[in-house]
Amino acid sequence: MIEDVSKFNVLTSELEKQQRMETCNSCENNIELHSGNLCNACACPINYVVAYKFKICPLEKWTVNE
């Protein structure tokens, strides 16, 4: 059976996005680049990671809130 992956494109609420961003901004793995901030733990752009509901922090600093 093929899993429905459409749920992975669900955006977080603005509040959850802000909370995640605050956590990432204070993290030692946050790397500031000219093009934006990058997570050194997962190599993802932070703006992208915090925006999608089903993304998780690899360091378990925040998880999916259902």
Biopython code that builds the backbone (N, CA, C, O; Angstrom):
import numpy as np
from Bio.PDB.StructureBuilder import StructureBuilder

atoms = [
    (1, "MET", "N", (0.844, -1.172, 0.000)),
    (1, "MET", "CA", (0.000, 0.000, 0.000)),
    (1, "MET", "C", (0.899, 1.249, 0.000)),
    (1, "MET", "O", (1.936, 1.281, 0.663)),
    (2, "ILE", "N", (0.484, 2.259, -0.747)),
    (2, "ILE", "CA", (1.218, 3.509, -0.824)),
    (2, "ILE", "C", (0.722, 4.449, 0.262)),
    (2, "ILE", "O", (-0.481, 4.663, 0.407)),
    (3, "GLU", "N", (1.653, 5.007, 1.022)),
    (3, "GLU", "CA", (1.295, 5.914, 2.100)),
    (3, "GLU", "C", (0.913, 7.281, 1.537)),
    (3, "GLU", "O", (1.529, 7.766, 0.588)),
    (4, "ASP", "N", (-0.098, 7.889, 2.125)),
    (4, "ASP", "CA", (-0.517, 9.232, 1.727)),
    (4, "ASP", "C", (0.494, 10.223, 2.275)),
    (4, "ASP", "O", (0.569, 10.428, 3.487)),
    (5, "VAL", "N", (1.270, 10.838, 1.396)),
    (5, "VAL", "CA", (2.306, 11.766, 1.827)),
    (5, "VAL", "C", (1.851, 13.218, 1.781)),
    (5, "VAL", "O", (2.635, 14.113, 2.095)),
    (6, "SER", "N", (0.598, 13.473, 1.396)),
    (6, "SER", "CA", (0.111, 14.846, 1.298)),
    (6, "SER", "C", (0.156, 15.566, 2.639)),
    (6, "SER", "O", (0.295, 16.788, 2.675)),
    (7, "LYS", "N", (0.042, 14.833, 3.736)),
    (7, "LYS", "CA", (0.068, 15.465, 5.059)),
    (7, "LYS", "C", (1.430, 16.082, 5.381)),
    (7, "LYS", "O", (1.519, 16.940, 6.259)),
    (8, "PHE", "N", (2.476, 15.669, 4.697)),
    (8, "PHE", "CA", (3.811, 16.189, 4.976)),
    (8, "PHE", "C", (3.997, 17.620, 4.484)),
    (8, "PHE", "O", (4.992, 18.260, 4.826)),
    (9, "ASN", "N", (3.074, 18.126, 3.700)),
    (9, "ASN", "CA", (3.147, 19.498, 3.214)),
    (9, "ASN", "C", (2.338, 20.461, 4.074)),
    (9, "ASN", "O", (2.154, 21.617, 3.692)),
    (10, "VAL", "N", (1.859, 20.015, 5.208)),
    (10, "VAL", "CA", (1.062, 20.838, 6.105)),
    (10, "VAL", "C", (1.976, 21.813, 6.838)),
    (10, "VAL", "O", (3.004, 21.420, 7.389)),
    (11, "LEU", "N", (1.596, 23.078, 6.840)),
    (11, "LEU", "CA", (2.374, 24.101, 7.524)),
    (11, "LEU", "C", (2.016, 24.156, 9.003)),
    (11, "LEU", "O", (0.902, 23.803, 9.391)),
    (12, "THR", "N", (2.950, 24.594, 9.816)),
    (12, "THR", "CA", (2.689, 24.786, 11.239)),
    (12, "THR", "C", (1.868, 26.058, 11.428)),
    (12, "THR", "O", (1.752, 26.878, 10.517)),
    (13, "SER", "N", (1.311, 26.207, 12.601)),
    (13, "SER", "CA", (0.643, 27.467, 12.933)),
    (13, "SER", "C", (1.722, 28.531, 13.107)),
    (13, "SER", "O", (2.894, 28.208, 13.301)),
    (14, "GLU", "N", (1.329, 29.785, 13.037)),
    (14, "GLU", "CA", (2.291, 30.874, 13.217)),
    (14, "GLU", "C", (2.909, 30.827, 14.614)),
    (14, "GLU", "O", (4.096, 31.109, 14.776)),
    (15, "LEU", "N", (2.114, 30.472, 15.620)),
    (15, "LEU", "CA", (2.630, 30.381, 16.989)),
    (15, "LEU", "C", (3.683, 29.281, 17.101)),
    (15, "LEU", "O", (4.753, 29.496, 17.672)),
    (16, "GLU", "N", (3.379, 28.109, 16.558)),
    (16, "GLU", "CA", (4.327, 27.003, 16.627)),
    (16, "GLU", "C", (5.593, 27.333, 15.829)),
    (16, "GLU", "O", (6.701, 27.016, 16.262)),
    (17, "LYS", "N", (5.432, 27.956, 14.687)),
    (17, "LYS", "CA", (6.587, 28.353, 13.879)),
    (17, "LYS", "C", (7.478, 29.315, 14.662)),
    (17, "LYS", "O", (8.701, 29.179, 14.656)),
    (18, "GLN", "N", (6.865, 30.279, 15.329)),
    (18, "GLN", "CA", (7.610, 31.249, 16.121)),
    (18, "GLN", "C", (8.344, 30.561, 17.282)),
    (18, "GLN", "O", (9.501, 30.880, 17.557)),
    (19, "GLN", "N", (7.678, 29.624, 17.958)),
    (19, "GLN", "CA", (8.302, 28.913, 19.073)),
    (19, "GLN", "C", (9.491, 28.086, 18.597)),
    (19, "GLN", "O", (10.541, 28.067, 19.239)),
    (20, "ARG", "N", (9.316, 27.408, 17.472)),
    (20, "ARG", "CA", (10.416, 26.625, 16.913)),
    (20, "ARG", "C", (11.581, 27.532, 16.523)),
    (20, "ARG", "O", (12.741, 27.213, 16.785)),
    (21, "MET", "N", (11.263, 28.656, 15.900)),
    (21, "MET", "CA", (12.299, 29.592, 15.462)),
    (21, "MET", "C", (13.082, 30.129, 16.659)),
    (21, "MET", "O", (14.305, 30.255, 16.587)),
    (22, "GLU", "N", (12.398, 30.444, 17.754)),
    (22, "GLU", "CA", (13.075, 30.915, 18.961)),
    (22, "GLU", "C", (14.034, 29.856, 19.498)),
    (22, "GLU", "O", (15.147, 30.169, 19.919)),
    (23, "THR", "N", (13.597, 28.615, 19.480)),
    (23, "THR", "CA", (14.449, 27.512, 19.930)),
    (23, "THR", "C", (15.675, 27.386, 19.028)),
    (23, "THR", "O", (16.800, 27.259, 19.510)),
    (24, "CYS", "N", (15.449, 27.422, 17.732)),
    (24, "CYS", "CA", (16.562, 27.293, 16.785)),
    (24, "CYS", "C", (17.516, 28.479, 16.866)),
    (24, "CYS", "O", (18.730, 28.303, 16.772)),
    (25, "ASN", "N", (16.983, 29.676, 17.039)),
    (25, "ASN", "CA", (17.832, 30.864, 17.105)),
    (25, "ASN", "C", (18.756, 30.850, 18.316)),
    (25, "ASN", "O", (19.825, 31.459, 18.285)),
    (26, "SER", "N", (18.358, 30.164, 19.378)),
    (26, "SER", "CA", (19.203, 30.093, 20.576)),
    (26, "SER", "C", (20.072, 28.830, 20.605)),
    (26, "SER", "O", (20.804, 28.605, 21.569)),
    (27, "CYS", "N", (19.994, 28.021, 19.573)),
    (27, "CYS", "CA", (20.728, 26.750, 19.531)),
    (27, "CYS", "C", (22.160, 26.961, 19.035)),
    (27, "CYS", "O", (22.413, 27.784, 18.156)),
    (28, "GLU", "N", (23.068, 26.218, 19.603)),
    (28, "GLU", "CA", (24.479, 26.290, 19.209)),
    (28, "GLU", "C", (24.730, 25.723, 17.806)),
    (28, "GLU", "O", (25.805, 25.935, 17.244)),
    (29, "ASN", "N", (23.768, 25.014, 17.240)),
    (29, "ASN", "CA", (23.904, 24.452, 15.897)),
    (29, "ASN", "C", (23.351, 25.368, 14.812)),
    (29, "ASN", "O", (23.336, 24.999, 13.638)),
    (30, "ASN", "N", (22.902, 26.546, 15.189)),
    (30, "ASN", "CA", (22.394, 27.527, 14.241)),
    (30, "ASN", "C", (23.586, 28.256, 13.619)),
    (30, "ASN", "O", (24.361, 28.909, 14.317)),
    (31, "ILE", "N", (23.719, 28.138, 12.310)),
    (31, "ILE", "CA", (24.813, 28.782, 11.596)),
    (31, "ILE", "C", (24.244, 29.895, 10.735)),
    (31, "ILE", "O", (23.375, 29.658, 9.896)),
    (32, "GLU", "N", (24.737, 31.112, 10.943)),
    (32, "GLU", "CA", (24.291, 32.243, 10.137)),
    (32, "GLU", "C", (25.081, 32.286, 8.839)),
    (32, "GLU", "O", (26.311, 32.345, 8.845)),
    (33, "LEU", "N", (24.357, 32.255, 7.729)),
    (33, "LEU", "CA", (24.955, 32.362, 6.407)),
    (33, "LEU", "C", (24.386, 33.577, 5.699)),
    (33, "LEU", "O", (23.376, 34.134, 6.128)),
    (34, "HIS", "N", (25.018, 33.983, 4.635)),
    (34, "HIS", "CA", (24.533, 35.119, 3.853)),
    (34, "HIS", "C", (23.112, 34.864, 3.322)),
    (34, "HIS", "O", (22.296, 35.782, 3.254)),
    (35, "SER", "N", (22.834, 33.632, 2.954)),
    (35, "SER", "CA", (21.537, 33.278, 2.377)),
    (35, "SER", "C", (20.471, 32.924, 3.410)),
    (35, "SER", "O", (19.324, 32.669, 3.042)),
    (36, "GLY", "N", (20.825, 32.904, 4.692)),
    (36, "GLY", "CA", (19.891, 32.547, 5.759)),
    (36, "GLY", "C", (20.550, 31.606, 6.746)),
    (36, "GLY", "O", (21.699, 31.207, 6.559)),
    (37, "ASN", "N", (19.834, 31.256, 7.783)),
    (37, "ASN", "CA", (20.399, 30.392, 8.822)),
    (37, "ASN", "C", (20.240, 28.922, 8.452)),
    (37, "ASN", "O", (19.262, 28.519, 7.822)),
    (38, "LEU", "N", (21.221, 28.143, 8.859)),
    (38, "LEU", "CA", (21.268, 26.721, 8.567)),
    (38, "LEU", "C", (21.445, 25.953, 9.870)),
    (38, "LEU", "O", (22.170, 26.391, 10.765)),
    (39, "CYS", "N", (20.784, 24.815, 9.970)),
    (39, "CYS", "CA", (20.966, 23.939, 11.129)),
    (39, "CYS", "C", (22.155, 23.029, 10.863)),
    (39, "CYS", "O", (22.146, 22.265, 9.898)),
    (40, "ASN", "N", (23.167, 23.102, 11.697)),
    (40, "ASN", "CA", (24.359, 22.275, 11.530)),
    (40, "ASN", "C", (24.079, 20.810, 11.872)),
    (40, "ASN", "O", (24.824, 19.931, 11.439)),
    (41, "ALA", "N", (23.032, 20.532, 12.631)),
    (41, "ALA", "CA", (22.706, 19.154, 13.016)),
    (41, "ALA", "C", (22.047, 18.375, 11.881)),
    (41, "ALA", "O", (22.309, 17.184, 11.714)),
    (42, "CYS", "N", (21.192, 19.042, 11.099)),
    (42, "CYS", "CA", (20.494, 18.331, 10.015)),
    (42, "CYS", "C", (20.794, 18.905, 8.629)),
    (42, "CYS", "O", (20.352, 18.356, 7.620)),
    (43, "ALA", "N", (21.543, 20.007, 8.580)),
    (43, "ALA", "CA", (21.932, 20.674, 7.330)),
    (43, "ALA", "C", (20.741, 21.241, 6.559)),
    (43, "ALA", "O", (20.794, 21.374, 5.336)),
    (44, "CYS", "N", (19.676, 21.571, 7.273)),
    (44, "CYS", "CA", (18.482, 22.142, 6.643)),
    (44, "CYS", "C", (18.420, 23.651, 6.885)),
    (44, "CYS", "O", (18.876, 24.137, 7.920)),
    (45, "PRO", "N", (17.852, 24.391, 5.924)),
    (45, "PRO", "CA", (17.594, 25.805, 6.179)),
    (45, "PRO", "C", (16.563, 25.931, 7.303)),
    (45, "PRO", "O", (15.506, 25.304, 7.240)),
    (46, "ILE", "N", (16.850, 26.712, 8.305)),
    (46, "ILE", "CA", (15.980, 26.791, 9.477)),
    (46, "ILE", "C", (14.593, 27.325, 9.118)),
    (46, "ILE", "O", (13.594, 26.834, 9.643)),
    (47, "ASN", "N", (14.515, 28.304, 8.249)),
    (47, "ASN", "CA", (13.200, 28.830, 7.842)),
    (47, "ASN", "C", (12.313, 27.740, 7.262)),
    (47, "ASN", "O", (11.096, 27.770, 7.445)),
    (48, "TYR", "N", (12.899, 26.792, 6.575)),
    (48, "TYR", "CA", (12.146, 25.687, 5.986)),
    (48, "TYR", "C", (11.713, 24.687, 7.051)),
    (48, "TYR", "O", (10.551, 24.283, 7.098)),
    (49, "VAL", "N", (12.642, 24.295, 7.894)),
    (49, "VAL", "CA", (12.371, 23.254, 8.899)),
    (49, "VAL", "C", (11.268, 23.664, 9.866)),
    (49, "VAL", "O", (10.398, 22.858, 10.194)),
    (50, "VAL", "N", (11.300, 24.910, 10.322)),
    (50, "VAL", "CA", (10.319, 25.338, 11.314)),
    (50, "VAL", "C", (8.932, 25.549, 10.720)),
    (50, "VAL", "O", (7.949, 25.600, 11.459)),
    (51, "ALA", "N", (8.836, 25.670, 9.418)),
    (51, "ALA", "CA", (7.563, 25.991, 8.772)),
    (51, "ALA", "C", (6.643, 24.790, 8.555)),
    (51, "ALA", "O", (5.427, 24.953, 8.456)),
    (52, "TYR", "N", (7.210, 23.597, 8.480)),
    (52, "TYR", "CA", (6.402, 22.423, 8.158)),
    (52, "TYR", "C", (6.108, 21.586, 9.395)),
    (52, "TYR", "O", (7.005, 21.250, 10.168)),
    (53, "LYS", "N", (4.851, 21.263, 9.559)),
    (53, "LYS", "CA", (4.348, 20.587, 10.756)),
    (53, "LYS", "C", (5.074, 19.281, 11.075)),
    (53, "LYS", "O", (5.366, 19.012, 12.240)),
    (54, "PHE", "N", (5.365, 18.478, 10.076)),
    (54, "PHE", "CA", (5.895, 17.147, 10.336)),
    (54, "PHE", "C", (7.417, 17.058, 10.258)),
    (54, "PHE", "O", (7.971, 15.961, 10.203)),
    (55, "LYS", "N", (8.091, 18.201, 10.254)),
    (55, "LYS", "CA", (9.544, 18.211, 10.397)),
    (55, "LYS", "C", (9.862, 18.142, 11.884)),
    (55, "LYS", "O", (9.089, 18.629, 12.709)),
    (56, "ILE", "N", (10.979, 17.549, 12.225)),
    (56, "ILE", "CA", (11.381, 17.454, 13.626)),
    (56, "ILE", "C", (12.813, 17.956, 13.792)),
    (56, "ILE", "O", (13.578, 18.002, 12.829)),
    (57, "CYS", "N", (13.156, 18.318, 14.978)),
    (57, "CYS", "CA", (14.520, 18.694, 15.307)),
    (57, "CYS", "C", (15.297, 17.401, 15.575)),
    (57, "CYS", "O", (14.871, 16.594, 16.402)),
    (58, "PRO", "N", (16.421, 17.189, 14.898)),
    (58, "PRO", "CA", (17.177, 15.963, 15.135)),
    (58, "PRO", "C", (17.778, 15.891, 16.540)),
    (58, "PRO", "O", (18.163, 14.817, 17.003)),
    (59, "LEU", "N", (17.853, 17.026, 17.203)),
    (59, "LEU", "CA", (18.363, 17.070, 18.568)),
    (59, "LEU", "C", (17.245, 16.980, 19.602)),
    (59, "LEU", "O", (17.491, 17.068, 20.805)),
    (60, "GLU", "N", (16.010, 16.804, 19.118)),
    (60, "GLU", "CA", (14.812, 16.661, 19.939)),
    (60, "GLU", "C", (14.555, 17.882, 20.811)),
    (60, "GLU", "O", (14.060, 17.754, 21.931)),
    (61, "LYS", "N", (14.888, 19.065, 20.303)),
    (61, "LYS", "CA", (14.596, 20.295, 21.026)),
    (61, "LYS", "C", (13.146, 20.719, 20.812)),
    (61, "LYS", "O", (12.592, 21.469, 21.616)),
    (62, "TRP", "N", (12.528, 20.239, 19.724)),
    (62, "TRP", "CA", (11.092, 20.371, 19.499)),
    (62, "TRP", "C", (10.658, 19.201, 18.611)),
    (62, "TRP", "O", (11.446, 18.670, 17.828)),
    (63, "THR", "N", (9.406, 18.820, 18.751)),
    (63, "THR", "CA", (8.860, 17.690, 17.998)),
    (63, "THR", "C", (7.547, 18.096, 17.341)),
    (63, "THR", "O", (7.135, 19.254, 17.411)),
    (64, "VAL", "N", (6.906, 17.141, 16.711)),
    (64, "VAL", "CA", (5.637, 17.385, 16.046)),
    (64, "VAL", "C", (4.538, 17.505, 17.078)),
    (64, "VAL", "O", (4.375, 16.627, 17.925)),
    (65, "ASN", "N", (3.783, 18.591, 17.011)),
    (65, "ASN", "CA", (2.599, 18.785, 17.871)),
    (65, "ASN", "C", (1.371, 18.483, 17.039)),
    (65, "ASN", "O", (1.065, 19.204, 16.089)),
    (66, "GLU", "N", (0.666, 17.420, 17.393)),
    (66, "GLU", "CA", (-0.507, 17.048, 16.590)),
    (66, "GLU", "C", (-1.778, 17.568, 17.176)),
    (66, "GLU", "O", (-2.852, 17.341, 16.619)),
]
sb = StructureBuilder()
sb.init_structure("model")
sb.init_model(0)
sb.init_chain("A")
sb.init_seg("    ")
for serial, (resi, resn, name, xyz) in enumerate(atoms, 1):
    if name == "N":
        sb.init_residue(resn, " ", resi, " ")
    sb.init_atom(name, np.array(xyz, "f"), 0.0, 1.0, " ", f" {name:<3s}", serial, name[0])
structure = sb.get_structure()
